[in-house]
Amino acid sequence: MKLEFVGPAAVLENGDVSYPAMLEGKPLKCSFSYEALQDLDSDGVETNALQLFKTHQLKLLSIAEQKILNGHAIDGAVHLFSHDLILD
């Protein structure tokens, strides 16, 4: 399975962050809920969704990749929520 995250990150109207990818040469929409982004900010000081995404980008894309490989991409999209996080 060929997966490539192409970006760039963008904030959606609902506050979530979108990060485009290509799966087997087809566009795949990856979205990360604002709540999930906040859950990664243990200090609770950062409120900018895009900055939160950039700070935790590698971890978030890794979790998204695992969801995709596990078959959770539906109708050309995968969504990451708080319950998807593996908090250290």
Solvent accessible surface area in square Angstrom, and as a share of the most:
residue,aa,sasa,rsa
1,M,141,0.63
2,K,136,0.58
3,L,36,0.18
4,E,88,0.39
5,F,49,0.20
6,V,73,0.42
7,G,10,0.10
8,P,112,0.70
9,A,20,0.16
10,A,50,0.38
11,V,76,0.44
12,L,74,0.37
13,E,190,0.85
14,N,111,0.57
15,G,21,0.20
16,D,22,0.11
17,V,0,0.00
18,S,21,0.14
19,Y,26,0.10
20,P,51,0.32
21,A,1,0.01
22,M,64,0.28
23,L,34,0.17
24,E,102,0.46
25,G,56,0.54
26,K,143,0.60
27,P,104,0.66
28,L,6,0.03
29,K,144,0.61
30,C,1,0.00
31,S,15,0.10
32,F,1,0.00
33,S,8,0.05
34,Y,51,0.19
35,E,102,0.46
36,A,0,0.00
37,L,0,0.00
38,Q,77,0.34
39,D,67,0.35
40,L,19,0.10
41,D,24,0.12
42,S,112,0.72
43,D,113,0.59
44,G,59,0.56
45,V,121,0.70
46,E,58,0.26
47,T,100,0.58
48,N,82,0.42
49,A,11,0.09
50,L,50,0.25
51,Q,83,0.37
52,L,3,0.01
53,F,0,0.00
54,K,116,0.49
55,T,88,0.51
56,H,43,0.19
57,Q,50,0.22
58,L,156,0.78
59,K,57,0.24
60,L,0,0.00
61,L,21,0.11
62,S,64,0.41
63,I,12,0.06
64,A,1,0.01
65,E,71,0.32
66,Q,97,0.43
67,K,36,0.15
68,I,3,0.02
69,L,86,0.43
70,N,91,0.47
71,G,57,0.55
72,H,100,0.45
73,A,31,0.24
74,I,122,0.62
75,D,147,0.76
76,G,38,0.36
77,A,15,0.11
78,V,4,0.02
79,H,87,0.39
80,L,3,0.01
81,F,91,0.38
82,S,42,0.27
83,H,151,0.67
84,D,28,0.15
85,L,20,0.10
86,I,121,0.62
87,L,108,0.54
88,D,171,0.89
